[in-house]
């Protein structure tokens, strides 16, 4: 498994990063008492079925942590398995339960099927006749994941992402797509990977105007990009 954490040794945009609020970034009303798992515990438990331990690493740092046994996933001794607390218990558990269920189905399918060379992701095969609604629930699971990452990065969570999680069918300034990448496939095809966060500011460096990140299960990932002002129609049609 590999996860990218922010490196605070040099940060050109440090003056733009917002400190995390004490309130849940999703509902905006209840205390932020829980942290979302960076990788689902069910995924990590699945990877442990053929090995007594997992190795957690940080991109480019050479730092690793060994997680031994299923109990290590609960104890989180090294405090690496979750994002900082930014969601209330209600949002992170009961409200998002349909999202988690859709993701579990998706991840379970990936665990037994190689989708790298297929022309697309067979959502109808994964979810059956319920695939339109379940696919939206899966996208909302990833929206929650990327929202937590944006909070950790100090980037304001776009209103469109919150509205999408609350039932909107699209995001005018957000783009989410399945991806597969040679470099990730070579190293993490049997594991889990979170890409570095990318963000950019306006010319005067007074505010963030974009963010991009990806999360992989094996060779297949989901990439989310936000751009202030939206996307050209050609990009949104992809």
Kinemage of the C-alpha trace (Angstrom):
@kinemage 1
@onewidth
@group {chain A} dominant
@subgroup {mainchain}
@vectorlist {calphas} color= white
{ca unk a 1} P 0.000 0.000 0.000
{ca unk a 2} L 1.214 3.484 -0.627
{ca unk a 3} L -0.135 6.856 0.393
{ca unk a 4} L 1.061 10.365 -0.344
{ca unk a 5} L 1.219 12.711 2.623
{ca unk a 6} L 1.896 16.411 2.365
{ca unk a 7} L 5.520 17.422 2.796
{ca unk a 8} L 5.725 20.554 4.890
{ca unk a 9} L 9.436 21.243 4.306
{ca unk a 10} L 8.639 23.592 1.417
{ca unk a 11} L 5.135 24.631 0.472
{ca unk a 12} L 4.682 27.424 -2.024
{ca unk a 13} L 0.960 27.586 -1.273
{ca unk a 14} L 1.182 27.412 2.516
{ca unk a 15} L -0.443 30.855 2.829
{ca unk a 16} L -3.523 29.604 0.935
{ca unk a 17} L -4.142 26.426 2.895
{ca unk a 18} L -7.124 26.549 5.216
{ca unk a 19} L -6.943 25.017 8.700
{ca unk a 20} L -9.414 22.201 9.265
{ca unk a 21} L -12.700 23.228 10.843
{ca unk a 22} L -14.037 21.701 14.042
{ca unk a 23} L -17.244 20.989 12.109
{ca unk a 24} L -17.971 18.211 9.643
{ca unk a 25} L -17.132 19.439 6.141
{ca unk a 26} L -20.090 17.520 4.675
{ca unk a 27} L -23.060 18.605 6.807
{ca unk a 28} L -21.339 21.681 8.226
{ca unk a 29} L -23.285 21.488 11.493
{ca unk a 30} L -22.014 18.632 13.673
{ca unk a 31} L -18.577 18.265 15.305
{ca unk a 32} L -15.920 16.553 13.203
{ca unk a 33} L -15.287 13.539 15.426
{ca unk a 34} L -14.298 10.831 12.916
{ca unk a 35} L -11.645 10.287 10.267
{ca unk a 36} L -12.335 8.464 7.009
{ca unk a 37} L -10.145 5.443 6.234
{ca unk a 38} L -7.633 6.206 3.489
{ca unk a 39} L -8.167 2.643 2.298
{ca unk a 40} L -11.228 0.620 3.265
{ca unk a 41} L -10.505 -1.786 6.077
{ca unk a 42} L -12.174 -4.541 4.040
{ca unk a 43} L -9.601 -3.987 1.265
{ca unk a 44} L -6.692 -4.209 3.664
{ca unk a 45} L -8.157 -7.314 5.305
{ca unk a 46} L -8.491 -8.915 1.855
{ca unk a 47} L -4.830 -8.218 1.111
{ca unk a 48} L -3.869 -9.823 4.424
{ca unk a 49} L -5.556 -13.112 3.505
{ca unk a 50} L -2.419 -14.282 1.712
{ca unk a 51} L 0.105 -12.560 3.947
{ca unk a 52} L 0.523 -12.080 7.699
{ca unk a 53} L 1.382 -8.403 7.241
{ca unk a 54} L 1.087 -5.346 4.998
{ca unk a 55} L 3.689 -2.708 4.280
{ca unk a 56} L 2.510 0.894 4.308
{ca unk a 57} L 4.753 3.391 2.548
{ca unk a 58} L 4.899 7.121 1.847
{ca unk a 59} L 5.586 8.252 -1.704
{ca unk a 60} L 9.215 9.194 -2.281
{ca unk a 61} L 10.131 9.264 1.415
{ca unk a 62} L 11.518 5.777 1.971
{ca unk a 63} L 9.446 5.615 5.186
{ca unk a 64} L 7.485 2.393 5.682
{ca unk a 65} L 5.298 0.941 8.409
{ca unk a 66} L 4.538 -2.757 8.803
{ca unk a 67} L 1.012 -3.734 9.810
{ca unk a 68} L 0.981 -7.226 11.322
{ca unk a 69} L -2.281 -9.114 11.634
{ca unk a 70} L -5.911 -8.041 11.429
{ca unk a 71} L -5.676 -6.392 14.844
{ca unk a 72} L -3.243 -3.820 13.419
{ca unk a 73} L -6.008 -2.511 11.175
{ca unk a 74} L -8.115 -1.656 14.206
{ca unk a 75} L -5.370 -0.355 16.475
{ca unk a 76} L -3.755 1.874 13.827
{ca unk a 77} L -0.633 2.054 15.993
{ca unk a 78} L 1.210 4.361 13.591
{ca unk a 79} L -1.803 6.618 12.941
{ca unk a 80} L -1.512 6.128 9.178
{ca unk a 81} L -4.781 4.416 8.231
{ca unk a 82} L -7.168 7.365 8.494
{ca unk a 83} L -7.370 10.948 7.362
{ca unk a 84} L -7.537 13.583 10.122
{ca unk a 85} L -10.940 13.875 11.789
{ca unk a 86} L -13.109 15.969 9.492
{ca unk a 87} L -16.513 14.222 9.411
{ca unk a 88} L -19.218 13.747 12.012
{ca unk a 89} L -20.194 10.228 13.015
{ca unk a 90} L -23.575 10.464 11.273
{ca unk a 91} L -22.175 11.509 7.899
{ca unk a 92} L -19.229 9.124 8.010
{ca unk a 93} L -21.312 6.106 8.947
{ca unk a 94} L -25.094 6.006 8.540
{ca unk a 95} L -25.530 8.695 5.857
{ca unk a 96} L -22.777 7.328 3.641
{ca unk a 97} L -23.588 3.646 4.212
{ca unk a 98} L -25.048 3.184 0.673
{ca unk a 99} L -21.819 4.640 -0.746
{ca unk a 100} L -19.711 2.210 1.262
{ca unk a 101} L -21.858 -0.731 0.159
{ca unk a 102} L -21.516 0.226 -3.518
{ca unk a 103} L -17.753 0.538 -3.099
{ca unk a 104} L -17.502 -2.862 -1.376
{ca unk a 105} L -19.221 -4.503 -4.369
{ca unk a 106} L -16.901 -2.684 -6.773
{ca unk a 107} L -13.739 -3.514 -4.834
{ca unk a 108} L -14.730 -7.163 -4.404
{ca unk a 109} L -15.174 -7.448 -8.175
{ca unk a 110} L -11.759 -5.900 -8.793
{ca unk a 111} L -10.226 -8.447 -6.426
{ca unk a 112} L -11.172 -11.289 -8.776
{ca unk a 113} L -11.172 -9.650 -12.232
{ca unk a 114} L -8.431 -7.994 -14.266
{ca unk a 115} L -9.961 -4.931 -15.906
{ca unk a 116} L -6.765 -3.336 -17.158
{ca unk a 117} L -7.152 -4.316 -20.805
{ca unk a 118} L -10.932 -4.102 -21.092
{ca unk a 119} L -12.469 -1.188 -23.048
{ca unk a 120} L -14.346 -0.078 -19.957
{ca unk a 121} L -15.593 -1.002 -16.491
{ca unk a 122} L -18.578 -3.422 -16.687
{ca unk a 123} L -20.804 -1.676 -14.164
{ca unk a 124} L -23.831 -3.676 -15.312
{ca unk a 125} L -22.004 -6.904 -14.506
{ca unk a 126} L -20.863 -5.591 -11.131
{ca unk a 127} L -24.227 -4.184 -9.999
{ca unk a 128} L -26.816 -5.887 -12.186
{ca unk a 129} L -30.000 -4.004 -13.045
{ca unk a 130} L -29.360 -1.489 -10.251
{ca unk a 131} L -26.156 -0.262 -11.894
{ca unk a 132} L -27.257 3.349 -12.632
{ca unk a 133} L -28.024 4.137 -8.993
{ca unk a 134} L -25.204 1.995 -7.632
{ca unk a 135} L -22.707 3.689 -9.934
{ca unk a 136} L -23.719 7.077 -8.545
{ca unk a 137} L -23.342 5.704 -5.017
{ca unk a 138} L -19.840 4.495 -5.933
{ca unk a 139} L -18.951 7.947 -7.276
{ca unk a 140} L -20.241 9.481 -4.041
{ca unk a 141} L -18.023 7.148 -2.030
{ca unk a 142} L -15.067 8.548 -3.930
{ca unk a 143} L -16.407 12.072 -3.496
{ca unk a 144} L -16.233 11.532 0.268
{ca unk a 145} L -12.690 10.188 -0.068
{ca unk a 146} L -11.494 13.164 -2.102
{ca unk a 147} L -13.315 15.640 0.129
{ca unk a 148} L -11.368 14.310 3.115
{ca unk a 149} L -8.156 14.597 1.137
{ca unk a 150} L -8.903 18.193 0.209
{ca unk a 151} L -9.529 19.050 3.864
{ca unk a 152} L -6.206 17.434 4.783
{ca unk a 153} L -4.506 19.450 2.013
{ca unk a 154} L -6.097 22.691 3.202
{ca unk a 155} L -8.026 23.108 -0.050
{ca unk a 156} L -11.658 24.275 0.290
{ca unk a 157} L -14.106 21.471 -0.564
{ca unk a 158} L -16.189 22.637 -3.569
{ca unk a 159} L -19.886 23.167 -2.964
{ca unk a 160} L -20.568 21.029 -6.045
{ca unk a 161} L -18.918 18.000 -4.440
{ca unk a 162} L -21.052 18.361 -1.294
{ca unk a 163} L -24.199 18.821 -3.406
{ca unk a 164} L -23.301 15.692 -5.395
{ca unk a 165} L -23.004 13.697 -2.198
{ca unk a 166} L -26.393 15.061 -1.143
{ca unk a 167} L -28.100 13.813 -4.305
{ca unk a 168} L -27.157 16.058 -7.249
{ca unk a 169} L -26.545 14.024 -10.400
{ca unk a 170} L -23.517 15.941 -11.660
{ca unk a 171} L -20.775 18.419 -10.733
{ca unk a 172} L -20.367 21.395 -13.073
{ca unk a 173} L -16.803 22.052 -11.928
{ca unk a 174} L -15.805 18.482 -11.025
{ca unk a 175} L -14.712 15.596 -13.238
{ca unk a 176} L -14.416 11.965 -12.093
{ca unk a 177} L -13.194 9.130 -14.311
{ca unk a 178} L -11.767 5.592 -14.158
{ca unk a 179} L -8.046 5.469 -14.948
{ca unk a 180} L -5.273 2.912 -15.301
{ca unk a 181} L -1.608 3.895 -15.274
{ca unk a 182} L 1.445 1.890 -16.330
{ca unk a 183} L 3.611 3.004 -13.403
{ca unk a 184} L 0.942 2.135 -10.829
{ca unk a 185} L 0.194 -1.177 -12.529
{ca unk a 186} L 3.854 -2.225 -12.449
{ca unk a 187} L 4.248 -1.679 -8.707
{ca unk a 188} L 0.800 -1.861 -7.087
{ca unk a 189} L -1.231 -4.263 -9.206
{ca unk a 190} L -1.729 -6.453 -6.128
{ca unk a 191} L -2.075 -3.603 -3.656
{ca unk a 192} L -3.573 -0.198 -2.966
{ca unk a 193} L -2.278 3.223 -3.941
{ca unk a 194} L -3.171 6.866 -3.293
{ca unk a 195} L -1.595 9.359 -5.684
{ca unk a 196} L 0.006 12.638 -4.639
{ca unk a 197} L -2.453 15.516 -4.246
{ca unk a 198} L -2.105 18.203 -6.879
{ca unk a 199} L -3.446 21.740 -6.507
{ca unk a 200} L -2.903 25.024 -8.274
{ca unk a 201} L -3.709 28.663 -7.630
{ca unk a 202} L -4.650 31.745 -9.626
{ca unk a 203} L -1.883 33.887 -11.158
{ca unk a 204} L -1.730 36.158 -8.120
{ca unk a 205} L -1.658 33.153 -5.783
{ca unk a 206} L -4.559 34.479 -3.751
{ca unk a 207} L -6.780 31.374 -3.863
{ca unk a 208} L -6.868 27.780 -5.025
{ca unk a 209} L -8.513 27.284 -8.413
{ca unk a 210} L -7.908 23.570 -8.978
{ca unk a 211} L -7.240 20.197 -7.389
{ca unk a 212} L -6.549 16.703 -8.700
{ca unk a 213} L -5.983 13.313 -7.086
{ca unk a 214} L -6.479 9.590 -7.698
{ca unk a 215} L -7.001 6.422 -5.658
{ca unk a 216} L -6.291 2.906 -6.950
{ca unk a 217} L -7.424 -0.590 -6.108
{ca unk a 218} L -4.842 -2.694 -7.894
{ca unk a 219} L -4.358 -1.357 -11.412
{ca unk a 220} L -7.657 0.508 -11.640
{ca unk a 221} L -8.120 3.917 -10.139
{ca unk a 222} L -10.621 6.743 -9.879
{ca unk a 223} L -9.331 10.229 -10.668
{ca unk a 224} L -11.095 13.373 -9.451
{ca unk a 225} L -10.342 16.854 -10.721
{ca unk a 226} L -11.887 20.156 -9.689
{ca unk a 227} L -11.459 23.375 -11.640
{ca unk a 228} L -12.914 26.672 -10.575
{ca unk a 229} L -15.240 27.783 -13.350
{ca unk a 230} L -15.792 24.297 -14.751
{ca unk a 231} L -14.460 22.329 -17.717
{ca unk a 232} L -14.598 22.650 -21.506
{ca unk a 233} L -17.444 20.609 -22.985
{ca unk a 234} L -14.928 18.333 -24.752
{ca unk a 235} L -13.391 17.275 -21.449
{ca unk a 236} L -16.722 16.815 -19.684
{ca unk a 237} L -17.883 14.434 -22.434
{ca unk a 238} L -15.051 11.972 -21.743
